Amino acid sequence: MKRKLAKCMVLVTTGAIMGLLLSGCAWSIGSEKEHAAVVQPTRGQELIDLKKAKDQGAITEEEYQAQRKKVMDR
């Protein structure tokens, strides 16, 4: 009987420790301390992307010129 009680206590203790460890990991994963950095494209990259869009027919010449002006005015 004492062996069964000791075995049960070991299982309960192990379960409690694992629960605490896993809940700590989940808590740290969801923390707001770490945020992915938002990378803004450079003005040059924006102009290159606009030119590609125009050359591929995704935007018209007028749209290209309007967007290019916005980029250059910043």
C-alpha positions in Angstrom: 0.0 0.0 0.0 2.9 2.4 0.8 4.4 1.7 -2.6 1.2 2.6 -4.4 0.9 5.8 -2.3 4.6 6.7 -3.1 4.1 6.0 -6.8 0.9 8.1 -6.8 2.7 11.0 -5.1 5.5 10.9 -7.6 3.0 11.0 -10.5 1.1 13.9 -9.0 4.3 15.8 -8.3 5.7 15.2 -11.8 2.3 16.3 -13.3 2.3 19.5 -11.3 5.9 20.3 -12.2 5.2 19.6 -15.9 2.1 21.8 -15.8 4.0 24.7 -14.3 6.8 24.4 -16.8 4.4 24.2 -19.8 2.2 27.0 -18.6 5.3 29.2 -18.2 6.3 28.5 -21.8 2.9 29.3 -23.1 2.8 32.5 -21.1 6.2 33.7 -22.5 5.3 32.8 -26.1 2.2 35.0 -25.9 4.0 37.9 -24.3 3.9 41.3 -26.0 7.6 42.0 -25.2 8.8 40.7 -28.6 7.4 42.2 -31.8 8.5 41.6 -35.3 10.2 44.6 -36.7 8.2 46.2 -39.6 10.6 46.9 -42.4 9.6 49.9 -44.6 10.9 49.7 -48.2 13.2 52.4 -49.3 12.1 55.1 -51.7 14.2 53.5 -54.4 12.6 50.1 -53.8 9.2 51.6 -54.0 10.1 53.3 -57.3 11.5 50.0 -58.7 8.3 48.1 -57.6 6.1 50.8 -59.3 8.1 50.6 -62.5 7.7 46.8 -62.5 4.0 47.1 -62.0 3.7 49.5 -64.9 5.8 47.4 -67.2 3.7 44.3 -66.4 0.5 46.2 -67.0 -0.7 46.0 -63.4 -1.1 49.8 -63.3 -1.6 52.4 -66.0 0.8 55.2 -66.9 -1.4 57.7 -65.1 -1.5 55.5 -61.9 2.3 55.1 -62.2 2.9 58.8 -62.4 0.5 59.6 -59.5 2.1 57.0 -57.2 5.6 58.0 -58.3 4.8 61.6 -57.4 3.6 60.5 -53.9 6.8 58.5 -53.3 9.0 61.4 -54.5 7.1 64.0 -52.3 7.8 62.1 -49.1 
